[in-house]
Every structure is written in C-alpha cells, then in structure tokens.
Amino acid sequence: MASEKKVPEHVVIIPDGNRRWARKKGWKPWKGHEVAGEEGNIRSLVKEAQSLGIGVLSVWGFSTENWKREKDEVERILDVVEKAVFTFGKEIEKEKLRFRHVGRKDRLPEKMVKELERLEKLSKGFDGMMIVLCLDYGGRDEIARAVNKAIEKGEKVDEESFKDFLDTEGIADPDLIIRTGGDTRMSGFMPYQSTYAELYFTDTLFPDFNADKLREAVDWFLDVDRRFGGG
C-alpha cells in the first residue's frame, strides 16, 4: 500500500477531459468544469492527498492558452474557479493548509486576485499540505517572465539560482505528474521543474478521476525505479 512506502512529496494533476465528459452526457461543455470545481471532485482529491501524506498538490486550473476558447466558456470557467477559490478558502483556514497561486495575476478578475493574495498571506504560517493552484499559467510564459526578472535585477543565474525567479520559488520540484483524459503530453506544464518527474497518463476523464484513481497513480509511482540519471 502507498502508506507503507515513501509517497511523492509533490504531485501535480493536469485535469483534462472536462468538456468531453460533459458532451458525452449531452450537456454544455462547461458543466464538466462545474462538476470538477464546484461539486467536490477537487475537494475529495485534496482530502485523499492529505491522507496519503503528500506534501504539495498542484492543480492546473486555467492555462495561458485557455484564453483562446469561446468567450462564454472562458467566462464560465473563471466563474467556476472563482467560486471554488472562495469556497475552498474556508477549508484552507480550517485545515491549516498552505496555499500558493502560480501563474499570472494581471489578466485574472480583480476579485479573484484579491482572494488569491489573501489566501497566500493567510496561510503563510500554516504547516499543512500545500495547495498550488495554477491559474493563467503556461510554462513558456513563466520562463520568459523569470528571465526578465533576472535581467531587471542584473543577476547572472545558474540552474539552481534560476529557480528563485520562477513562480514556484521555494516549492519542491514535482515528483509525479498525472494527466487525465487520455492525452500523453505535458502541454507546457512546469517544463523547467519537471525534469525528473514521473509521468502518469490515464484515459479517465477528470470529473471521474476520484480518490481511488489518485491512490492508484501513487501506487504506480511507488513501483518506479527512480535513478535520476545515475544508471
């Protein structure tokens, strides 16, 4: 069982398949986002991650490319995310979870940004599992912004010091990245940080990716022989 071995410190979930899940049921595409965000899917995964002893759980909620979708869908997704952030904020405080937002804040709704910043500040001293919510996030965008930060400070960087300019400063690199929905690509998620992450792809559409599925992914990880280039 996962609990008898060393679980991954940092687990990432790329939640793909919400729209396909909704369309299969004859619903509008954004209904899948509502089920995943508002109706408890994320919440159950957070609780399972806590019980497994995972230190950091990152979820990609909205990518820089998602702005290209139909305006109505973008508005619906952001509405779902905003409601989920405000609702989950109460659990963060109750469970003493740490919280970080990774991604851009300049294009998100002002009300959402204020709540993200409030939760980051509120949870800074907490010692529970860290929740990393990736909103308006893209790996290339993050690296470009990090380079500009280094240039502005006039600093020469190496592999380690460059991490201090990334959105994930101070967060352990991912050990396990899970992508739901059947596609076998990273789509630009944390390209700098994921060098030695184990990649787990599942055909399960995200609204059906529950606590049991997360446990299966962690058990798979525990069977992997991680050599980190050492042969």
C-alpha positions in Angstrom: 0.0 0.0 0.0 1.1 3.6 -0.6 1.0 4.4 3.1 3.8 1.8 3.8 6.3 3.4 1.4 7.6 6.9 0.7 4.9 8.8 -1.2 5.8 11.5 -3.7 6.4 14.9 -2.0 4.9 16.9 -4.8 2.1 15.6 -7.0 0.7 17.5 -10.0 -2.7 17.0 -11.6 -3.4 18.2 -15.1 -7.1 17.9 -15.2 -8.1 17.1 -18.8 -11.4 15.9 -20.2 -14.0 18.1 -18.5 -15.5 19.2 -21.8 -15.6 15.7 -23.3 -17.2 14.3 -20.2 -20.0 16.9 -20.4 -20.6 16.4 -24.1 -20.9 12.6 -23.7 -23.8 13.4 -21.4 -25.4 15.8 -23.8 -24.5 18.8 -21.6 -22.9 22.2 -22.3 -19.1 21.8 -22.2 -18.7 24.0 -19.1 -20.8 21.6 -17.0 -17.7 19.4 -16.7 -15.8 22.3 -15.2 -18.6 22.9 -12.7 -18.7 19.2 -11.6 -14.9 19.2 -11.2 -14.7 22.5 -9.4 -17.9 23.3 -7.5 -19.3 19.9 -6.8 -16.5 18.3 -4.9 -14.0 16.5 -7.2 -11.1 18.7 -6.3 -12.1 18.6 -2.6 -12.1 14.8 -2.5 -8.7 14.7 -4.2 -7.2 17.1 -1.6 -8.5 15.0 1.2 -7.0 11.9 -0.3 -3.7 13.6 -0.9 -3.7 14.6 2.8 -4.4 11.1 3.9 -1.6 9.7 1.7 0.9 12.1 3.2 1.6 14.1 0.1 3.3 17.4 0.9 2.4 19.5 -2.2 -0.6 19.1 -4.5 -0.6 21.2 -7.7 -3.7 21.5 -9.9 -3.7 23.3 -13.3 -6.9 25.2 -13.3 -6.5 27.6 -16.3 -3.7 27.8 -18.8 -2.4 30.8 -20.8 -3.8 29.1 -23.9 -7.3 28.7 -22.4 -8.0 32.4 -23.2 -8.3 31.3 -26.9 -11.6 29.4 -26.1 -15.0 30.8 -26.8 -15.7 33.8 -24.6 -18.8 32.2 -23.0 -16.7 29.2 -21.9 -13.9 31.3 -20.6 -16.3 33.3 -18.5 -17.9 30.1 -17.2 -14.6 28.5 -16.3 -13.4 31.6 -14.5 -16.7 31.9 -12.7 -16.3 28.2 -11.5 -12.7 28.8 -10.5 -13.6 32.0 -8.5 -16.4 30.2 -6.7 -14.2 27.3 -5.9 -11.4 29.6 -4.6 -13.8 31.4 -2.2 -15.4 28.1 -1.0 -12.1 26.3 -0.6 -10.6 29.2 1.2 -12.7 28.3 4.3 -11.2 24.8 4.3 -7.7 26.1 3.9 -8.1 28.1 7.1 -9.8 25.2 8.9 -7.3 22.6 7.9 -4.3 24.9 8.2 -3.3 24.2 4.6 -0.7 26.3 2.8 -1.7 27.9 -0.4 0.1 29.3 -3.5 -1.1 30.7 -6.7 1.3 30.0 -9.7 0.8 32.0 -12.9 -0.1 35.5 -14.0 -2.3 37.8 -11.9 -2.6 40.7 -14.3 -5.2 39.2 -16.5 -7.4 37.5 -13.9 -10.6 39.1 -12.5 -9.7 41.6 -9.7 -12.0 40.0 -7.1 -10.3 36.6 -7.7 -6.8 38.1 -7.5 -7.6 39.7 -4.1 -8.8 36.4 -2.7 -5.8 34.5 -4.1 -3.5 37.0 -2.4 -5.5 36.9 0.8 -5.2 33.1 1.0 -1.4 33.2 0.2 -0.9 35.7 3.0 -3.3 34.0 5.5 -1.7 30.5 5.0 1.9 31.5 5.0 2.5 30.3 8.6 0.4 27.2 8.3 2.1 23.8 8.3 -0.4 21.5 6.5 -0.2 20.3 2.9 0.4 22.9 0.3 -2.2 23.5 -2.4 -0.7 25.1 -5.6 -3.4 26.5 -7.9 -2.1 27.2 -11.4 -4.2 29.9 -13.0 -3.3 31.8 -16.2 -0.2 29.6 -16.2 2.0 28.5 -19.1 5.5 27.1 -18.8 7.0 29.2 -21.6 5.3 32.3 -20.2 6.7 31.6 -16.7 10.2 31.1 -18.1 10.1 34.3 -20.1 8.9 36.3 -17.1 11.6 34.7 -14.9 14.3 35.7 -17.5 13.0 39.3 -17.4 13.1 39.3 -13.6 16.7 38.1 -13.6 17.7 40.8 -16.2 15.9 43.5 -14.2 18.0 42.5 -11.2 21.1 42.3 -13.2 21.9 38.8 -12.0 23.7 36.0 -13.7 22.0 32.7 -13.0 22.7 29.0 -13.0 20.4 26.1 -12.9 19.6 26.4 -9.2 19.5 30.2 -8.8 17.2 30.5 -11.8 14.5 28.7 -9.7 14.3 31.7 -7.5 12.8 33.7 -10.4 10.1 31.2 -11.2 6.6 31.3 -9.9 7.3 28.1 -7.9 10.2 29.7 -5.9 10.6 27.7 -2.7 8.3 24.8 -3.8 9.8 21.3 -4.3 10.0 20.1 -7.9 7.2 17.7 -8.9 7.8 14.0 -8.3 4.7 12.7 -10.0 2.6 14.4 -12.8 -0.8 13.0 -13.5 -2.6 13.9 -16.7 -6.2 12.7 -17.1 -8.2 12.5 -20.3 -6.1 10.2 -22.4 -3.7 12.7 -24.0 0.0 11.9 -23.5 1.7 15.3 -23.5 2.7 17.9 -20.9 1.2 20.9 -22.8 4.0 23.2 -21.4 3.4 22.5 -17.7 6.3 23.3 -15.5 9.0 22.4 -18.1 11.9 23.7 -16.0 10.7 22.0 -12.8 9.5 18.6 -14.2 12.9 17.3 -15.5 12.8 14.2 -13.2 9.1 13.9 -12.6 7.4 10.6 -13.3 4.6 11.0 -15.8 1.3 9.1 -15.3 -1.3 9.2 -18.1 -4.8 7.9 -17.7 -7.8 7.7 -20.0 -10.1 8.6 -17.2 -11.8 12.0 -17.8 -11.2 14.4 -15.0 -14.7 14.5 -13.5 -14.4 10.7 -13.0 -10.9 10.9 -11.5 -11.6 10.3 -7.9 -9.7 9.5 -4.7 -9.3 5.8 -5.7 -7.8 6.8 -9.0 -5.3 9.1 -7.2 -4.3 6.3 -4.9 -3.7 4.0 -8.0 -1.4 6.7 -9.5 0.6 7.0 -6.3 0.9 3.2 -6.0 2.2 3.1 -9.6 4.7 5.8 -8.7 6.0 3.7 -5.7 6.9 0.8 -8.1 9.0 3.1 -10.3 12.8 2.7 -10.1 13.9 6.4 -10.0 17.6 6.7 -10.9 17.9 10.4 -11.7 20.4 9.8 -14.5 22.6 7.6 -12.2 22.3 4.5 -14.3 
